[in-house]
Amino acid sequence: MRSKFTGLWQHPDFLKLWAGETVSLFGSQVTLLALPLTAVLVLDASPSEMGLLGAVEFLPFLVLSLFAGVWVDRLRRRPILISADFGRAILLASVPLAAAFNFLSMPYLYVVALLTGVLTVFFDVAYQSYLPSLVERQQLVEGNGKLEVSRSVAQIAGPGVAGTLVQLVTAPIAIAVDAVSFLLSALFLSFIKKAEPPKVKTSDKKTSIWKEIGEGLGVVLGNRVLRSIAGCTSTSNLFGNILQAVFTIYVIRELKLNAATLGLVLGVGSIGALLGALSSGWLARRLGLGRTIVISSGIFGVGNIFFVVTGGAPNLAIPLLIAGYFISSFSNPVYNINQVSLRQAITPHHLQGRMNASMRFMVWGTMPIGSIIGGLLGDAIGLWGTIVVGTVGSFLAVLWVFFSPVRALQSQPEPVVEETLTPAAS
């Protein structure tokens, strides 16, 4: 039995998963900044074009998530993860090559973003479903916490590195760093030795893919806890992407910050994410699981207020942007670690893929809608006005979990052993 003081530090397979994801997260932070900067600085994109770029990246979550969940529950998950990493590496590596041969254009970026999004759908659904088969259920909070710490550190260091790379070698070439990170992630995943549990065969008859999709949606929509979490996250992502659709153009063109300064602002502000990841477990024990989820979701929009204020105080843009990102990045991991662990704990193993896919369909499916709305609003009412709309709307997210059974939860519920998840399981 592993010591409670060492936990997953003595779990070799989890450490490989963690190492691969950490490397990939650092690379993805580079692309997160370099891809929109490629559109703005190299291709002179308009607000509506930026909105469309964000939309096509997340459109696969709206179209494919439910189907991905069925395949993830039918197949072994590790090969899906490795294949998705290799595919994304190839796609991203094509961007600097296209720029070198003067082939780069907005339609080309749309295609790369769309295909990368397709592979990310399968990776993310398989990834969240794979963790519960790799570690014990009582270790899920620790495992998600460690992964979120990596995400937070990447958010701190990644944008600064990305901004500097964009200044030194141009935005398209900076994206090559992410391509390398996906290759390293695939390498670490290939070293994991633990075999996945055998798939549960619920019937000798072949099941319709539509029936399996319905089972996944039923898991989420039929449980008040999962349903409220889906509503909360969906609302936050919708209005967050309305804001993000115009944010890079707003900072570069109206606030007059360069790529390196923007990267520094995001990196310093994201220190809040590390603090949030490190304190998420302590806050849940101190305040109760439900209250922690409710309070952290209520803080979603507070950081955005500082982005709004920059419109009237452009000379203070840098400290205001840092403050806004600090607050937002603190609340996100506190919310995510606790709500993801809750979802994983109360869902039977054979439904993990479809539950996570249904969640992705709902919570990431609003992202392309938000990006398109944000781009259109940017052209219609201006960049700053669009940021105001995104900020006001983000405060609606907390209502879903405040008026739900989530608020009353003191700790993680006991693992579910039933074949199906019902409202009583919450």
Solvent accessible surface area in square Angstrom, and as a share of the most:
residue,aa,sasa,rsa
1,M,245,1.10
2,R,99,0.36
3,S,50,0.32
4,K,173,0.73
5,F,173,0.72
6,T,43,0.25
7,G,10,0.09
8,L,0,0.00
9,W,148,0.52
10,Q,101,0.45
11,H,12,0.06
12,P,85,0.53
13,D,16,0.08
14,F,0,0.00
15,L,57,0.28
16,K,48,0.20
17,L,0,0.00
18,W,37,0.13
19,A,34,0.26
20,G,0,0.00
21,E,17,0.07
22,T,35,0.20
23,V,43,0.25
24,S,6,0.04
25,L,15,0.08
26,F,67,0.28
27,G,2,0.01
28,S,37,0.24
29,Q,20,0.09
30,V,4,0.02
31,T,16,0.09
32,L,122,0.61
33,L,9,0.05
34,A,0,0.00
35,L,12,0.06
36,P,25,0.15
37,L,0,0.00
38,T,0,0.00
39,A,0,0.00
40,V,8,0.05
41,L,90,0.45
42,V,74,0.43
43,L,43,0.21
44,D,109,0.56
45,A,0,0.00
46,S,40,0.26
47,P,22,0.14
48,S,41,0.27
49,E,61,0.27
50,M,13,0.06
51,G,0,0.00
52,L,76,0.38
53,L,7,0.04
54,G,18,0.17
55,A,4,0.03
56,V,21,0.12
57,E,58,0.26
58,F,38,0.16
59,L,68,0.34
60,P,3,0.02
61,F,2,0.01
62,L,59,0.29
63,V,84,0.48
64,L,50,0.25
65,S,0,0.00
66,L,25,0.12
67,F,61,0.25
68,A,0,0.00
69,G,0,0.00
70,V,0,0.00
71,W,107,0.38
72,V,0,0.00
73,D,14,0.07
74,R,95,0.35
75,L,83,0.41
76,R,144,0.53
77,R,2,0.01
78,R,52,0.19
79,P,49,0.31
80,I,25,0.13
81,L,0,0.00
82,I,32,0.16
83,S,72,0.47
84,A,3,0.03
85,D,0,0.00
86,F,98,0.41
87,G,19,0.18
88,R,13,0.05
89,A,4,0.03
90,I,127,0.65
91,L,33,0.17
92,L,4,0.02
93,A,37,0.29
94,S,28,0.18
95,V,0,0.00
96,P,19,0.12
97,L,108,0.54
98,A,8,0.06
99,A,31,0.24
100,A,77,0.60
101,F,160,0.67
102,N,143,0.73
103,F,138,0.57
104,L,23,0.11
105,S,41,0.26
106,M,17,0.07
107,P,85,0.54
108,Y,49,0.19
109,L,0,0.00
110,Y,37,0.14
111,V,80,0.46
112,V,4,0.02
113,A,3,0.02
114,L,64,0.32
115,L,79,0.39
116,T,20,0.11
117,G,2,0.02
118,V,38,0.22
119,L,48,0.24
120,T,24,0.14
121,V,0,0.00
122,F,53,0.22
123,F,8,0.03
124,D,22,0.12
125,V,0,0.00
126,A,0,0.00
127,Y,22,0.09
128,Q,28,0.12
129,S,0,0.00
130,Y,2,0.01
131,L,2,0.01
132,P,15,0.09
133,S,11,0.07
134,L,2,0.01
135,V,6,0.04
136,E,92,0.41
137,R,53,0.19
138,Q,152,0.67
139,Q,25,0.11
140,L,2,0.01
141,V,46,0.27
142,E,58,0.26
143,G,0,0.00
144,N,16,0.08
145,G,13,0.12
146,K,26,0.11
147,L,11,0.05
148,E,19,0.08
149,V,32,0.19
150,S,7,0.05
151,R,87,0.32
152,S,1,0.01
153,V,55,0.32
154,A,1,0.00
155,Q,45,0.20
156,I,42,0.22
157,A,41,0.32
158,G,1,0.01
159,P,5,0.03
160,G,23,0.23
161,V,77,0.44
162,A,0,0.00
163,G,0,0.00
164,T,65,0.38
165,L,41,0.21
166,V,10,0.06
167,Q,95,0.42
168,L,134,0.67
169,V,56,0.32
170,T,73,0.43
171,A,2,0.02
172,P,4,0.03
173,I,91,0.46
174,A,1,0.01
175,I,0,0.00
176,A,33,0.26
177,V,60,0.35
178,D,3,0.02
179,A,6,0.05
180,V,84,0.48
181,S,6,0.04
182,F,8,0.03
183,L,81,0.40
184,L,73,0.36
185,S,1,0.01
186,A,1,0.01
187,L,91,0.45
188,F,67,0.28
189,L,3,0.02
190,S,53,0.34
191,F,109,0.45
192,I,5,0.02
193,K,172,0.73
194,K,84,0.36
195,A,86,0.66
196,E,31,0.14
197,P,50,0.32
198,P,117,0.74
199,K,71,0.30
200,V,79,0.45
201,K,157,0.66
202,T,99,0.57
203,S,54,0.35
204,D,134,0.69
205,K,167,0.71
206,K,206,0.87
207,T,47,0.27
208,S,59,0.38
209,I,44,0.22
210,W,168,0.59
211,K,125,0.53
212,E,16,0.07
213,I,11,0.05
214,G,38,0.36
215,E,70,0.32
216,G,1,0.01
217,L,42,0.21
218,G,38,0.37
219,V,7,0.04
220,V,0,0.00
221,L,89,0.44
222,G,30,0.29
223,N,0,0.00
224,R,124,0.45
225,V,1,0.01
226,L,0,0.00
227,R,91,0.33
228,S,7,0.05
229,I,1,0.00
230,A,5,0.04
231,G,9,0.09
232,C,0,0.00
233,T,18,0.10
234,S,16,0.10
235,T,20,0.12
236,S,22,0.14
237,N,24,0.13
238,L,42,0.21
239,F,37,0.16
240,G,23,0.22
241,N,17,0.09
242,I,6,0.03
243,L,2,0.01
244,Q,87,0.39
245,A,10,0.08
246,V,0,0.00
247,F,6,0.03
248,T,16,0.09
249,I,2,0.01
250,Y,3,0.01
251,V,0,0.00
252,I,24,0.12
253,R,80,0.29
254,E,87,0.39
255,L,18,0.09
256,K,158,0.67
257,L,21,0.10
258,N,76,0.39
259,A,2,0.02
260,A,35,0.27
261,T,33,0.19
262,L,1,0.01
263,G,0,0.00
264,L,108,0.54
265,V,0,0.00
266,L,25,0.12
267,G,4,0.04
268,V,58,0.33
269,G,0,0.00
270,S,7,0.04
271,I,70,0.36
272,G,0,0.00
273,A,1,0.01
274,L,42,0.21
275,L,82,0.41
276,G,0,0.00
277,A,5,0.04
278,L,114,0.57
279,S,27,0.18
280,S,3,0.02
281,G,16,0.15
282,W,135,0.47
283,L,32,0.16
284,A,13,0.10
285,R,188,0.68
286,R,174,0.64
287,L,65,0.32
288,G,4,0.03
289,L,4,0.02
290,G,0,0.00
291,R,141,0.52
292,T,3,0.02
293,I,0,0.00
294,V,14,0.08
295,I,86,0.44
296,S,4,0.02
297,S,1,0.01
298,G,26,0.25
299,I,52,0.26
300,F,17,0.07
301,G,0,0.00
302,V,52,0.30
303,G,0,0.00
304,N,16,0.08
305,I,77,0.39
306,F,60,0.25
307,F,4,0.02
308,V,29,0.17
309,V,69,0.39
310,T,0,0.00
311,G,40,0.38
312,G,72,0.70
313,A,25,0.19
314,P,76,0.48
315,N,149,0.77
316,L,102,0.51
317,A,4,0.03
318,I,74,0.38
319,P,75,0.47
320,L,28,0.14
321,L,0,0.00
322,I,44,0.22
323,A,33,0.25
324,G,0,0.00
325,Y,39,0.15
326,F,75,0.31
327,I,43,0.22
328,S,19,0.12
329,S,10,0.06
330,F,59,0.25
331,S,1,0.01
332,N,64,0.33
333,P,3,0.02
334,V,4,0.02
335,Y,3,0.01
336,N,49,0.25
337,I,2,0.01
338,N,2,0.01
339,Q,6,0.03
340,V,15,0.08
341,S,0,0.00
342,L,0,0.00
343,R,12,0.04
344,Q,1,0.01
345,A,8,0.06
346,I,0,0.00
347,T,0,0.00
348,P,7,0.05
349,H,46,0.21
350,H,28,0.12
351,L,8,0.04
352,Q,0,0.00
353,G,0,0.00
354,R,22,0.08
355,M,0,0.00
356,N,0,0.00
357,A,1,0.01
358,S,1,0.01
359,M,1,0.01
360,R,30,0.11
361,F,57,0.24
362,M,34,0.15
363,V,9,0.05
364,W,52,0.18
365,G,2,0.02
366,T,26,0.15
367,M,24,0.11
368,P,3,0.02
369,I,79,0.40
370,G,0,0.00
371,S,3,0.02
372,I,79,0.40
373,I,65,0.33
374,G,0,0.00
375,G,1,0.01
376,L,109,0.54
377,L,43,0.21
378,G,6,0.06
379,D,84,0.43
380,A,80,0.62
381,I,92,0.47
382,G,31,0.29
383,L,15,0.08
384,W,110,0.39
385,G,16,0.15
386,T,0,0.00
387,I,0,0.00
388,V,44,0.25
389,V,54,0.31
390,G,0,0.00
391,T,7,0.04
392,V,99,0.57
393,G,4,0.04
394,S,4,0.03
395,F,76,0.32
396,L,91,0.45
397,A,0,0.00
398,V,30,0.18
399,L,91,0.45
400,W,119,0.42
401,V,0,0.00
402,F,76,0.31
403,F,146,0.61
404,S,18,0.12
405,P,37,0.23
406,V,0,0.00
407,R,111,0.41
408,A,80,0.62
409,L,25,0.13
410,Q,119,0.53
411,S,75,0.49
412,Q,57,0.25
413,P,29,0.18
414,E,145,0.65
415,P,63,0.39
416,V,14,0.08
417,V,130,0.75
418,E,96,0.43
419,E,105,0.47
420,T,87,0.51
421,L,12,0.06
422,T,64,0.37
423,P,72,0.46
424,A,97,0.75
425,A,24,0.19
426,S,42,0.27
